[in-house]
Amino acid sequence: ASFIEFVMSAFPAERYALTISDHGGGWTGIGPDDSSGEVLDLAELSSALEMGVSDGEWIDLLGFDACLMATYEVASTLAPFADYLLASEELEPGHGWDYSALDVLITDPTTDPETLGASFVEGFQSQAEEFGQAESITLSLVDLSGMGALDIALEAFAGSLTEQIDAVGAVVGRELASNVSYGRSPDPAQSTHLTDLGRLVSEIGVESLQVSDSADAVLRAINDVVLAQTVGPARLGSTGLWIYF
């Protein structure tokens, strides 16, 4: 919060981008302190953003150069504090993002947040290919202004699943087991239970016509909010946001 407040005071600008880089854990938070076991969780992130941003100011692009932060839970929780989210569904390679993507601001200082985010997506892919680590990469640019619509659609879909649980329960289990997942471990006890939201909802909707209308509404909302992404060959089918399931 102090850092955000200082930057906005010392370096006033029309637009602001904030990037947090460390180990990421999705809905559990980011930046674990190995000496204490503490982590910056979503409630603390929300509080920090709310306290740090001055009246009339705004974070245009919020980025997590970290693993596993492109999650529905993160996007929904932090939507009130930024216009766009840039994050990865999967574990990130050690090289992280390519910050030469910022060169777009030298070429055109009026660059909008969406264009800057797309520049990071392209740079991340190119750098991963250069390092030979593009097989499983993901990076998504999410329009947080559409998260309210996604919240409503997902709540309706969850309600449909609950009402039809006897008919669709087996389908949900099958599709969950075969869906694109992230941060996987050979040890089931170490599973992250992180699964791609759009792909899961899509397959359930195809297999269970009882919930297909509500599934389609979720997919439309996801398509509206995910503006750009890169997906490596090993993570094809990723739609931009995962969910803890």
Salt bridges, closest charged atoms under 4 A:
GLU90 OE2 - ARG235 NE 2.62
GLU203 OE2 - ARG199 NE 3.62
